[in-house]
């Protein structure tokens, strides 16, 4: 029977990064390792045990990310993460370039409503970035 290799440095980094993202303390991580593997040392884990622990931490991380913030200030901050001023300026410039080419006549808000069913000003940063990528693709045609 071939013994599994010891945990490698990449897995160790991934384990601690995932634990940090999940908001777990060092003590809690060692507790999870002890409960799941029976080992008190993370560095003595083999690769399959490390993989199991990383998966458990990842599930915890996803659970933490999916929770709705209870603090009203955090809720407000999350809701205010709308598109930036620079994104609006860039989108307007790209629309102007497309319209100057004469092939398409694109209005930024109507294009945004067609793609996301809301005006450009109400898009999140991610949605605005996606819309800008679409405009760039149209400009490239």
Secondary structure, DSSP 8 states (H G I E B T S, - for coil): -----B--HHHHHHHHHHHHHHT--HHHHHHHHHHHHS-S-STT-BHHHHHHHHHHHHHHHHHHHHS---SHHHHHHHHT-B--HHHHHHHHHHHHHHHHHSS----HHHHHHHHHSS-GGG-BHHHHHHHHHHHHHHHH-
